[in-house]
Structure formats: structure tokens, C-alpha cells
Amino acid sequence: MIHNKKNKSIIIAEENINNFGTLYKKYWLEMMRKKIGLLGEQTEDESLINDLLIWMKQNKADYTNTFCSLMKEDIKKEKLFQNPTFIEWYKRWSIRVIKNKKLSELSLNLMRANNPLVIPRNYKVEESLNAATNNGNLKPLHDLLRYLKNPYKKQPGISNYQKAPDSSAKVYKTFCMT
């Protein structure tokens, strides 16, 4: 399938496998730069991204909501983002955004195009399915689907579908099975 000569096929396959890590990192960095509104490439980008992810993990910050919060002008008013480590990161990020040499509106538009405001959170899917199955109530399912149809668009009533589950809530894990 790769080449009509077996030995050549093995060489090509090994080269692709050996390059996977490099390619993965390249595309991951591209994706993450878009999520935080960085245009172009700077040497500090990877550490800036990793530091945000480390902060998120240490502070149990919701992944989706953190990226959405970065698009807000009043982010510093939220208690979670008054953390000294985040404030320092935010300063570094702001300086990096200025290096874009483009209007900050372009960075904001890039973030808006790459950070959904709502995702199909497992607990909301479960709530919708339970309402439909146990009570014959399809409204929660229809509402969820309506928001998911345009996940990058602000919509009335969307905030209920943006909330991360309570820390005491049952954790849902999904697995793909073949």
C-alpha cells in the first residue's frame, strides 16, 4: 500500500512514525496559538501555552471556560483570575499579543473562531437523555442541540450549558469502542 517494494515501504513507514512527534507538536502549537490569539510564531509561545495549562490544572480551571474567559475584557474581576500566578501569566500573554503587530481585534477574532462557547458536556448530555427517557421531556435535549448547532455564537440562555459540573458531581468518562 505504501510502496510496491517491501523494504522501501518499511523505510517510508518508519520515517513517518519517527516524524510523528515533531508533526504533532507543530500542529498542537498552531492550535494553541489560535486559542490564545497569537499570530505568527515566537520562541516564548510554547512556555506561555504550557504555563497556562499548568495553571489551569493547579487551579482546577475549566479548559473550555478558561479560553472563553480570555476573550473577556473584565476577566480580572473573576475571582479565579485574581490569582498572582495567573496575573503574571496574563501580563506575559498581553505583551506577546502586542508582538502580533496587528490590531488586538485580530487576536480576539482568532480566539472567537477557535474557542467554542459551549461544548457537549457529559453531565448535560446525561441530563437531557434522562429527561427524555424518564419523563418524556425533550426540551432539555432540544435546547442542548440548539446551542451546539452554533457553539461559537453567543446565544440567550447559553450560560446554563457552559457551566462545568460541580466538583461533587458524578464524573462521566466516555470511551470509544470498536
Disulfide bonds with the S-S distance in Angstrom:
none
